[in-house]
Amino acid sequence: MIRAAAIRTVLAAAAATGLTPAPAAGREDLGIYGRWGAFRDPAARRCHAIARPVRPAPPAGRAMPDQPYASIGFWPGRQPGGQLHLRLSRAHGGAAGPVLSVGGRRFALIARGVDAWAADQRMDAAIIAALRSAEQMTISGRTAGGVGFADHYALRGAASAIDAAMIGCAVRR
């Protein structure tokens, strides 16, 4: 039962990013690992490890317009490591950027609306390294109205999903 729920959660996150593994679209499922999934889209030449939060911050009295997710993307021939992308449960609007906490480390991210990224490749690499050994991560921030929010992610399976995505999009020589 838990495995089926985890698979539904990961597939819903993949659908939110347009990464649903659909044979007609040419997308391939690289595997489900705990609460994380890995997918390859050969047409777009990209691979992603992706998950939905276990506890997103619900907007007061209304449905979330976009489903939050965390993704590590890989593109063959581009930067050697992966790139973090977070879809937030609420649009960030605070003066300071959102903060990602992973295994006791804190990273100040860059945000635009409901999307957040690492500031540079070095930060991406540090975040991915932290994800590999931590049990959970939390992204927190403030809306333009000053309301705080936090999205919590379980990291069981993250390292395997990241590896599957990285290998799935390795440049073949």
N, C-alpha and C positions, 0 to 999 in steps of 0.2 A: 504493500500500500504506500509506504513512504517513498519507495523508488518510483512508482507511478506518479505520485504527486510531484516529485522532483523533476521528472521528465516533462510533465505538463507545464511546470513553472519555467523551465529553461526554454521550451518550445514557444511559450507565450512571449518571453523576452526576445527570442529570435524573430518572431513575427513582428514585434514592435519596431525592430530595426530593419525589417525587410530581408532578414537572413533566414527565413523559414526554409528548411531543407525540402524543396519541392523539385522533383525530378524534371518537370516541364521547364522550370526556370534554370535547370542545370546546377542547382545548389546541392552540396553534398554534406551529409551529417558525418562529422569526424568522430563523434562520440559524446556520451553524457557521462560526466564525472561528478558525483555528488550533486550539488546544486548548480553546477556549471556545465555548459555545453560548448562544443567546438564545431564550427561550420566552415566550409570552403565554398566560395563563389568564383569558379574559374572564369566566368564571363567578365566579372569585375576585377579579377586578379586580386582577391583579398581573402583573408581568413580571419575569423574572430573567435575568441573565447568569451563567453557571455553568461550573465546571470541576472536574475531579478533580486531585489532586496527581500530579506525575510520580514522586515518591518519598515515599510516606507512611512513617512509622516503624512497622514491623511489631511487633505485640505478641509478646513472647517465647513461642514455642511454641504460639500459638493464632491462630485467625482473628479478624479485626476484626469486632465485632458490628455496627458501623455503618460504612458507607463514608464516608471523609472527602471533603469538597468545600468549595469557596469559592463564594459567591454574592453578587451585588449585586442587591438587590430594589428594585422601583419599584411604588408604589401610586398610581393617579390620585387627585388631590385631597388627598393627604397631603403629608408633607415634600417640598420641592422637589427634593432630591437623592436619590441612592440610599442604601440601607442595606446595610452589609457584614454577612454572616453566614458563619461558618466552622464546619463540622462537623469536629472534631478526630479524629485517628486513635486517640487515647487520651483517657480522661477526665482533665481537668485537675484537680489537687488541691493544687498548690503554694500557698504563702502569697502569693506575688506572682502577678499574672495572667500569662497567656501574652503573648509579645512577637511582633509582626508586623514583619518587616524587609522593606522594599520600596525598592529602588534607593538604599540607603545611609541611608534614614530608618527610625526605629524607633518603633513605636506600642505602648503598654501597653494591652492589651485587657481586657475584662471577660469572665469565663468562668463557666459553670455546667455542670458535667459535661463532656460532649463538645461543647458549643456555646460559641462565642465571638463577641463583637460589639465594635464601637467604643464608647467611653465616651459619645459624644454626636454630634450632627449635624455639628459642626465637625470632629471627628476623621474621621467618615465621608467628608466632602468632601475632607479632606487625603489620606486613603488612596486614594480614587478618583483624585485628581489624580496621586498617585505611581504608581498602577497604569498610567496612560496612557503614562508615559515609561520605565518600568523593563522589564527583561527577565525578571526572576524575583522571586518573593516567598517568604518562609519564615515559617511560624508555629512557634514553639518554646515549650515549657513543661515542667512537671514533673507527674508523677502524684502522688497522695496518698502513695505509697510512696517518692517522691523520685527516681523514674526519669525521666531527661530524654527528650524526644521532639522531633521536628521534621518538619513536612510541607512539601515544596517544590513550588512551582507555577511553570510556565512561563507567561509573560504575553503571548506572541505571540497576537494576536487578541483580547485582553481589551478594549482600547479600542473596537474595532468591535462586540463583543458587548454591552458596556455601552451604547454609543450605540443599538444596535438595540433593546435592552430599554427604554431611556428613551423612545425615539420610539414604540415599540410600545404604551406605556402613557401617552402624552401625553394630557392632558385636552383633549378636543375641545370647542370653544365654538360 
